[in-house]
Amino acid sequence: YRSHSELKEFTLKSELPRMDYEVLVADVNAKEGRKLVTPEEIRSYFDDADIDEESELCIRSANQSLLADPLAMLTGEGSGKIIHSGSFYSTVIANSCTFKIDLRHEGERRVKIYCELAVCVPSGDDSTEETEETSATSATLELARANLIIQFGPSPTATPSGPLIKYTLSSIVPSLSSSPDDAQALQLAAVALARDRNTHIRKTDDPVPDSRRDSIRSRFLSKVKTFSQS
């Protein structure tokens, strides 16, 4: 972040207007410090040329760049991964991100991000007429929601071993149930994924046999259960 001064402008101009930010700063009149929450007051504070390097690095990092490494760590094949781009063409969508920047104490300044991620696969539902309102929801099927917490402290004294960087996957909650609608959605997604991977499952004019439907549903629900128990 020291060599990327442009990230400060990216945070203040691109990220600040569209995400939730909270900045705690020292205040001699308030023991717990003063909280800045509006884009205007946050931008005004960081426009001050006298902020120290530690605070400068915090605002440079308080954007989606901090999500890159943990998402890469969660992507791949095998256990412990929630984004299986190869097997299931899965992706994550950030539903919400809240940035909390604590600048009250020198040597302990840090950024904390609370991010809710939707784990999705292609829905396989290409029969719905696409509109501006339905295109995003019809293109993907949400399997689960994951809550990711990221902490970053740039100071060499942030921890006994140096700067702080910590990723915590606090929870994964399945988004689907055993309802008929969810079962049908899983079936559509499974058939589409199987077709795209050149397996023997094909869409035909005949209804999908119950045994095959149950097998598809069981595999997907098993995967969702694995997510929730990880």
N, C-alpha and C positions, 0 to 999 in steps of 0.2 A: 504493500500500500504506500510505502514511502516514495516509490518511483512512479506512482500513478495519481498525480495531483488532480487529473481530470475527473476522478471518481467523486470528488466533493461536489462538483457541479452537477454530476449525474444524480447524486442523492437528492440535492436540494431542488433541482428543476424537474427531474423526471419521476423520482420515487415519492418524494414528500407529498405531492398533491394527490396521489392515488392510493397511498397506504397509510396505516395508522402509526404515528410516531409519538413518543413521549420522551422528553429530555429533562433530566434532573440536574440542576446546577446549584452550586454553593450560594448561600444567601446569609449574610450576617444577621439578618432579622428573622430568620426561620431556621430552627435547629435541624429539621429534616430536609432543608434545602427548598428550592423553588422549582415548580414543575412548569415546563413549557409544552403546550399541546397543539397550538394552532400553527399552521404552516408559516404564517407571517412572523410570529415571534421566534420560532425556531430558525427561520432563515435569517432574521435580523441578528440573532445571537452569533451564528456562525459566519456572518459577513464581517464580523469584527476581526481585524487583522492581527490582534494581540492574543488570540487563543494559542495555547501551547501545542507542541507537537503531538502529545498524547491525545488531546481532544481532537486535533486535526485528523489523526489516523482513525479515530472512532467514527467521525462523520464520513470519511472516505469509504469505510467498510460497511456502513449501515445501509446496505442495499442487497439486491439479489446475488451479488458476487459471493456472499458468504454461504449461499445455498449450494453452490456448484460442487464442492468437495463432498459434503454428506450425501447428496443425491447420487454422485458417482459411486460412493461406497455402497449404496443400497441397490445399485443396478448390476445385474449379471445373472448367471445361472446358479442353481443349487440353493441350499438352505441358507437362511439369514439374509436373503435378498427379497425385496418387495417389488422391484421393477424388473420383470423378466421380458426385456424387449425382444429377445430371440425366440423364446418358446411361446409367449402369449401376446406379443406386441403390446405389452402394457406400458403405460405412461403415468406420470403424476401431474396433477394440475394443482397449483397453489390456490386454494379457496380464499385464504386470508393470511396475511402476515402482519404482525405487530412488532415494531421495533422500539425497544426501551434502552435509552442511552443514559448511563449514569456517569456524570462528570464531577461529582462532588468532592472526590478525594484524589489527590495526586498519587500516582503509582497504582491506583485501583480503578481507574476509569475503564469502563467496558461497555460493550454492546450486547444486548440479549434479544434474541428473536424468537417469537412464538409463531410457528407456522402450521396451519392446517392443510394437509395435502389429501387430495382425492386420488386414489389408485384406480386407474381405469383401463379397460380393454376396448377394442372396437366392438360396437354393439351388434354389428351384422344386420342392422335394421335399415335397409335401403329402400323400403317400400313407402316410408312416410314422406310426403311432399315437404321439401325443405323450405323453411321460412327463416327470417332473421331470428325469431324467437325460439324455434325448435331445432335449428341446425346443430348447435353445440350439444344439446342433450341427446339427440337422436344418433349422433356420430359415435358416442362412447357410452359404455356401461360402467357405472361406478361400483367397484367391488368392496372397497373399504375406505375409511378415512384414517389417516395417520397424523399424529401430532408430534412435530419435531421442534426441539429446543436447541438453539445454537448460542454459545457464549464466546465472546472474543474480547480479550484485554491485551492491548498492544505493549503495555509497559514491561520492561525486563524484570520488574519486581512483582508482577501480577501473581505469579506462583513461585515456589522455591526454585523451580527449574527454568523459569523464564516466562515469556508471554503466555497468556491463556488462550487455548482454543479447545472447545468441548462441544461434542454433539450428543444429544440424548433423544432417542426415539421413545417418547414417554408412553404412547399407547397406539394401538391399531384396533379399530372397531369395524366389524363387518357392516356394510351398508345394505346387504340383501337379507331376506328372510326366506322361509319356506312357503311363502304365499304362491298361489298359482301364477300371478303376474310376474313375480321375480323368477319363478321356475321357467316360464316361457322366455323371459329375457335372457336367462343363462343358456337356454337351448339355442336361441338364435345366435348368440355370440359364439358358442362352442362350434356350431355347424360352420359358421363363417371362418373361424380360425382353422378348423380342420381342413376346410376347402382350400384356404390360402396356403396351407403347408403341404398340399398335394397328397393328402391321405385318401383313404377309400370312402370317407363319408361324403356323400353327394346330396344335393337337394333334388328331390324327385316329386312327382305329382302325388305319390302315395304318402299318407301320414307317417311320421317317424314312429317306428315301433316303440311300445312302452318300455321294453327292456333296454333299448338304446337310449331313450330319453332319460331313464333312471340312471344309466351309467354316466351319461354326460353330466347330469345334474350332480351326481355324487362326487365326481372328480372335481368339479368347480367348487362345490360347497366344502370339500375337503381342503382345497387350496385356501379358501377364505378362512376356515378354521385355523389353519396353520398360521396365517397372517395374524390372527387375533391372539394366538398363544405365544408368538415369538417374543 
